Amino acid sequence: MGIMEQIEIFEIPSPCKGICQVNNRGYCKGCYRSREERFAWNDLTSAQKRKVTVLCQQRYKRYLATKKKQNAQNDKPNEQQSLDF
């Protein structure tokens, strides 16, 4: 029995974090699943659940990158502030 076959024995847990609020793009702010992914979770195969989990991780990384970029822009002193004596 190969490693991949052994993984199928274990149930893939829901990525739900109990936050359950939707962002402006329709993804949950806690787990980053779409509405469809959340509602269909219990009917998905293990392979589908793994794929959704990977997509959620990618969405979270994009969110962090966007937030970091926004913070960097907000930290730049504007021209008026730099002219203060």
C-alpha positions in Angstrom: 0.0 0.0 0.0 1.5 3.3 -1.1 1.6 6.5 0.9 -1.1 8.1 -1.2 -3.4 5.2 -0.5 -2.8 5.5 3.2 -3.7 9.2 3.2 -7.2 8.3 2.0 -7.8 6.6 5.3 -7.8 9.9 7.2 -10.7 12.4 6.9 -9.6 15.8 5.7 -10.9 18.2 8.3 -12.9 21.3 7.3 -10.7 24.4 7.2 -13.5 26.4 9.0 -12.1 28.7 11.7 -15.5 29.7 13.0 -15.2 33.3 11.7 -17.8 32.8 8.9 -17.8 36.3 7.4 -17.6 36.9 3.7 -15.2 39.4 2.1 -16.0 41.6 -0.9 -14.9 38.8 -3.3 -17.3 36.2 -1.8 -14.7 34.3 0.1 -14.9 33.5 3.8 -12.6 35.7 5.9 -11.7 32.8 8.2 -11.1 29.9 5.9 -11.0 31.5 2.4 -13.5 29.1 0.9 -16.2 30.2 -1.6 -19.8 29.9 -0.7 -20.1 26.8 -2.9 -17.0 25.2 -1.4 -18.4 25.7 2.1 -21.8 24.4 1.3 -20.6 21.4 -0.6 -17.7 20.4 1.7 -19.3 17.3 3.2 -20.1 16.0 -0.3 -16.6 16.5 -1.7 -14.2 13.6 -2.3 -10.9 13.6 -0.4 -9.1 14.7 -3.6 -11.6 17.6 -4.0 -11.2 18.6 -0.4 -7.4 18.7 -0.8 -7.8 20.8 -3.9 -10.0 23.3 -2.0 -7.6 23.4 0.8 -4.7 24.3 -1.6 -6.9 27.0 -3.2 -7.7 28.4 0.3 -4.0 28.6 1.1 -3.3 30.4 -2.2 -6.1 32.9 -1.5 -4.7 33.5 2.0 -1.2 34.1 0.6 -2.7 36.6 -2.0 -4.5 38.4 0.8 -1.3 38.6 2.9 0.6 40.0 -0.1 -2.1 42.6 -0.8 -2.2 43.6 2.9 1.6 43.9 3.0 1.6 46.1 -0.1 -1.1 48.3 1.3 0.8 48.7 4.6 4.0 49.6 2.8 2.1 52.3 0.8 0.6 53.6 4.0 4.0 53.8 5.8 5.5 56.0 3.1 5.6 59.6 4.3 3.7 61.8 1.9 5.4 64.9 0.4 3.7 67.3 2.7 4.9 65.6 5.8 8.5 65.5 4.6 8.4 69.3 4.1 7.4 70.0 7.7 10.2 71.8 9.6 
